[in-house]
Amino acid sequence: MYDADKAADILKLVSLSLVNNAGYINDKSGNPMLYKRELGAESVVYTINAREVTSDLVIFNLDRLIDNFMHTPQSKKVFFYFLFVGEKSNVDEFKHVLSGKFDECYEKGLLCEAIFVDSDNLSCSTISGRKPMDRKLRKALERCLDNLKNSSIDDTLKKQEKEYVQMQRELRPIAKVGFFNAAFVLILINIFVFLVDGYIYLSSGRMPLLALGIQDNELIRNGETWRLVTSMFLHADIAHLAGNMLSLFYFGNIIMPHLSTKKFLFLYFVSGLAGNVLSYFFTTYRSLGASGCIMGLGGFLIYAMFFSKKGYLFRRRGNYFIFAYMIAFNLLYGLFVEGIDNYGHFGGFLAGLVIAWFFSRSNKEKTSA
């Protein structure tokens, strides 16, 4: 006897699992579809209760999807996944029809797969098309069904719904960033120091702030350890200042909504200090600039995007890949160009990664407490 309610609950459960664990979002118009866009590729999951729809309706929706996405030039690749839930006998009628339709999709550059979730033995298999490129989708499906084998549908559904609510909380910024924020104050201080020293230089030919604050390893060894901090506020020229302050503005506005002011300043200064300390031990030349601090912010961003457990949530908040490329470019660029403090850059970047890991661990402990 076919249990329609069971299939509907499994379909809801599987959809929640894809949202919670594979980075998909629900269709805002209420259609039984899930979407994900990442690295220029568009993935669409069409969820289907195999007992309640006909093959004609599935083909109609497939034609509509094809028409919509053929007019979406920003998507380099489009993947369609048809996710059927039901008994084995319910799916047989779809196999032949979808096979021919999928061939048409391949000719247009669209990759399709029909996945069947057996509501009786709680397994999933490909019934038509190719295996999905999205490994997270397959992993989320298998994990969901494995959990369901060891627990009731109601308990598993409640667990997924709780995880969904928690995920929505994580998506919300923890801090409201006003105009007069920590990054803005740091930018003002750096500009002020540069202008004051520039004014003194124009009137007297001396730059006392630079002389007193630049990172000079010989002087640091003689006790002037403050230079490890003061050099963060000094810049060689207007281009050096502008590049660092623009980076601070952009990275700051991305990161600050998700950190308290204290944590943001901790990240900024500890990264800069780590870069300067590494530079102190491995270089002999003098250095200055906020680059170590900026690379620390970059390290935090890279960790949040690619190494945190919910990295896809962070990527969903905005198109930050251009900034990730900028960070990678700056790290590599310094290896081939003279006059760049690579140890300062890499030291700040690694410190940012470690601090991001530490913050994520502390947040996880608070959540589980």
C-alpha positions in Angstrom: 0.0 0.0 0.0 1.4 3.3 -1.0 1.7 5.9 1.8 1.3 9.3 0.1 2.0 11.2 3.4 5.3 9.3 3.9 6.5 10.3 0.4 5.5 13.9 1.0 7.3 13.9 4.4 10.4 12.4 2.8 10.3 14.9 0.0 10.1 17.8 2.6 12.9 16.2 4.6 15.2 15.8 1.5 14.5 19.4 0.4 15.4 20.7 3.9 18.6 18.6 3.8 19.7 20.1 0.5 19.1 23.6 1.9 20.9 22.9 5.2 23.8 20.8 3.9 24.3 21.5 0.2 23.8 25.3 -0.1 20.4 25.4 -2.0 17.7 27.9 -1.5 13.9 27.5 -1.9 12.1 29.0 -4.8 10.6 32.3 -3.6 7.5 32.0 -5.7 6.5 28.7 -4.0 7.4 26.3 -6.9 8.8 22.9 -5.8 12.3 23.8 -6.8 15.6 24.5 -5.2 18.4 26.7 -6.6 22.1 27.2 -6.1 24.5 29.4 -8.0 28.2 29.0 -7.3 31.4 29.6 -9.3 29.3 30.7 -12.3 27.2 27.5 -12.4 23.5 27.3 -11.9 22.0 24.2 -10.3 18.2 23.6 -10.1 16.6 20.8 -8.2 13.0 20.0 -9.2 11.4 18.0 -6.4 8.6 15.6 -7.4 6.2 13.4 -5.6 6.2 10.6 -8.2 2.6 9.5 -7.3 1.1 13.0 -7.7 2.5 14.2 -11.0 2.3 12.9 -14.6 5.2 12.6 -17.1 3.5 15.3 -19.2 3.7 17.8 -16.3 7.3 17.0 -15.7 8.1 17.5 -19.4 6.2 20.8 -19.4 8.2 22.1 -16.4 11.4 20.9 -18.0 10.6 22.8 -21.2 9.9 25.9 -19.1 13.2 25.6 -17.3 15.1 25.1 -20.5 13.5 28.2 -21.9 14.2 30.3 -18.8 17.9 29.3 -18.5 18.7 29.5 -22.1 18.2 33.3 -21.6 20.5 33.5 -18.6 23.9 34.5 -20.0 25.5 35.0 -16.6 25.3 31.2 -16.0 28.3 29.4 -17.6 26.8 26.0 -16.9 23.3 24.8 -15.9 22.6 21.6 -14.1 19.0 20.3 -13.8 18.2 17.6 -11.2 14.8 15.9 -11.1 14.4 14.5 -7.7 11.6 11.9 -7.5 10.3 10.4 -4.3 8.0 7.4 -4.3 7.7 3.7 -5.0 9.8 2.0 -7.6 6.7 1.4 -9.8 5.8 5.1 -9.8 9.0 6.1 -11.6 9.0 3.7 -14.6 6.8 5.9 -16.7 9.3 8.8 -16.4 12.4 6.9 -17.5 11.7 6.7 -21.2 10.3 10.2 -21.6 13.1 11.9 -19.7 15.8 9.9 -21.5 14.8 11.5 -24.9 14.3 14.9 -23.4 17.7 14.9 -21.7 19.4 14.2 -25.0 17.8 17.4 -26.3 19.1 19.2 -23.2 22.7 18.0 -23.7 22.6 19.4 -27.3 21.9 22.8 -25.7 24.7 22.5 -23.2 22.4 21.7 -20.2 23.3 18.8 -18.0 20.4 16.8 -16.5 19.9 14.0 -14.1 16.8 12.2 -12.7 17.4 10.9 -9.2 14.9 8.5 -7.6 14.5 8.2 -3.8 12.8 5.0 -2.9 10.4 5.7 -0.1 10.3 2.0 0.9 14.0 1.1 1.3 15.2 4.7 1.7 17.8 4.6 -1.1 18.6 6.9 -4.0 19.8 6.1 -7.5 20.1 7.7 -10.9 17.3 6.6 -13.2 18.2 8.8 -16.2 20.9 11.2 -17.3 24.3 11.6 -15.8 25.6 11.5 -12.3 25.4 14.9 -10.6 28.5 17.2 -10.7 27.3 18.5 -7.3 28.8 16.1 -4.9 27.3 18.0 -1.9 23.9 17.2 -3.3 24.6 13.4 -3.4 26.2 13.5 0.0 23.3 15.4 1.5 20.8 13.0 0.1 22.7 9.9 1.3 23.2 11.4 4.8 19.5 12.3 5.0 18.4 8.8 4.1 20.9 7.2 6.4 19.6 9.3 9.3 16.1 8.3 8.4 16.9 4.6 8.6 17.9 5.1 12.2 15.1 7.4 13.3 11.5 8.1 12.6 10.4 10.6 9.9 8.9 12.9 12.5 12.1 13.0 14.6 14.4 13.5 11.6 12.1 16.2 10.2 12.2 18.1 13.5 16.0 17.8 13.6 16.2 19.2 10.0 13.8 22.0 10.8 15.7 22.9 13.9 18.9 23.0 11.8 17.2 25.2 9.3 16.1 27.7 11.9 19.7 27.7 13.3 21.1 28.3 9.8 18.8 31.3 9.3 20.1 32.8 12.5 23.7 32.3 11.2 22.8 34.1 8.0 21.7 37.2 9.9 24.5 39.7 10.7 25.4 39.8 14.4 26.3 43.5 14.3 24.8 46.5 12.7 27.6 48.5 10.9 27.0 52.2 10.9 28.9 54.8 9.0 31.3 55.6 11.9 32.6 52.1 12.3 36.0 50.5 13.3 37.2 50.3 9.7 36.3 53.9 9.0 38.2 55.1 12.1 41.2 53.1 11.1 41.1 54.6 7.7 40.9 58.1 9.2 43.8 57.5 11.4 46.0 56.2 8.6 45.1 59.2 6.4 45.7 61.6 9.3 49.2 60.2 10.0 50.1 60.3 6.3 48.9 63.9 5.9 50.6 65.1 9.1 53.9 63.6 8.1 53.5 64.9 4.6 52.8 68.4 5.8 55.9 68.4 8.1 58.0 67.1 5.2 56.9 69.9 2.9 57.6 72.6 5.5 60.8 71.2 7.0 62.1 68.4 4.8 61.8 65.9 7.6 59.3 63.1 8.2 59.5 62.5 12.0 56.5 60.1 12.3 58.0 57.8 9.6 61.5 58.1 11.3 60.0 57.2 14.7 57.6 54.5 13.5 58.9 52.6 10.6 59.8 48.9 11.1 63.6 49.0 11.4 64.8 45.6 12.6 68.1 46.9 13.9 66.4 49.5 16.0 63.8 47.0 17.2 66.6 44.7 18.4 67.9 47.7 20.4 64.6 48.0 22.3 62.3 50.1 20.0 59.7 47.4 19.9 56.8 49.8 19.4 57.8 49.9 15.7 56.2 46.5 15.2 52.8 48.4 15.8 53.4 51.9 14.6 54.7 50.8 11.2 51.1 49.6 10.5 50.0 53.2 10.3 52.7 54.4 8.0 52.7 54.3 4.2 55.4 55.0 1.6 53.3 57.1 -0.8 49.7 58.0 -1.8 49.3 54.9 -4.0 50.4 52.6 -1.1 48.0 54.3 1.2 45.1 54.3 -1.2 45.5 50.6 -2.0 45.5 49.6 1.6 42.6 51.9 2.6 40.4 50.8 -0.2 41.1 47.2 0.7 40.3 47.9 4.4 37.1 49.6 3.4 35.8 46.7 1.3 37.0 43.8 3.5 35.9 45.7 6.6 32.3 46.1 5.2 32.2 42.4 4.4 33.6 41.1 7.7 32.3 43.6 10.3 28.6 42.6 10.2 29.7 39.1 11.4 32.1 40.2 14.1 31.9 42.4 17.2 34.0 45.6 17.1 36.4 44.0 19.6 36.9 40.9 17.5 37.4 42.9 14.3 40.1 45.1 15.9 41.7 42.0 17.4 41.8 40.4 14.0 43.2 43.5 12.4 46.0 44.3 14.9 47.0 40.7 15.6 47.3 40.0 11.9 49.4 43.1 11.4 51.6 42.2 14.4 52.0 38.6 13.2 53.1 39.9 9.8 55.6 42.3 11.3 57.0 39.8 13.6 57.6 37.3 10.8 59.2 40.0 8.8 61.4 40.9 11.7 62.8 37.4 11.9 63.2 36.7 8.2 64.1 40.0 6.6 66.8 42.7 7.0 65.2 45.6 5.2 62.9 48.3 6.7 59.1 48.0 6.0 55.9 49.9 6.6 52.2 49.7 5.8 48.9 48.1 6.8 49.3 45.3 4.4 49.7 42.6 7.0 46.5 43.8 8.7 44.7 43.7 5.3 46.0 40.3 4.5 44.7 39.1 7.9 41.3 40.3 6.9 41.8 38.4 3.6 42.7 35.3 5.5 39.6 35.6 7.6 37.5 36.0 4.4 39.2 33.0 2.7 38.5 30.8 5.8 34.9 31.9 6.0 34.3 31.2 2.3 36.1 27.9 1.8 37.1 26.2 5.1 34.3 26.9 7.6 31.7 24.2 8.1 29.0 26.5 6.7 31.2 28.2 4.1 28.4 28.1 1.5 26.3 30.3 3.8 28.9 33.0 3.8 29.3 32.8 0.0 25.6 33.1 -0.3 25.7 36.6 1.4 27.5 38.2 -1.5 29.7 37.7 -4.5 33.0 37.7 -2.7 35.0 35.7 -5.2 36.6 38.8 -6.7 38.1 39.6 -3.3 39.4 36.0 -2.9 41.1 36.4 -6.3 42.6 39.7 -5.1 44.1 38.1 -2.0 45.6 35.2 -4.0 47.0 37.6 -6.6 48.7 39.8 -4.0 50.2 36.8 -2.2 51.6 35.5 -5.5 52.5 38.9 -7.0 55.0 39.6 -4.2 56.9 36.4 -5.0 58.0 37.8 -8.4 58.4 41.5 -7.6 61.1 43.1 -5.5 60.4 45.6 -2.7 57.4 43.8 -1.3 57.3 42.5 2.3 56.2 38.9 1.5 56.8 37.7 5.0 54.6 40.5 6.3 51.9 39.5 3.8 52.0 35.8 4.5 52.3 36.3 8.2 49.2 38.5 8.3 47.3 36.1 6.0 48.1 33.0 8.1 47.2 34.9 11.3 43.8 35.7 9.7 43.2 32.1 8.9 44.1 31.0 12.4 42.0 33.7 14.1 39.0 32.8 11.8 39.3 29.2 12.9 39.5 30.2 16.5 36.4 32.4 16.3 34.5 29.6 14.5 35.4 27.1 17.2 34.4 29.5 20.0 31.1 30.3 18.3 30.4 26.5 17.9 31.1 25.9 21.6 28.7 28.7 22.6 26.0 27.3 20.3 26.3 23.8 21.7 26.5 25.0 25.3 
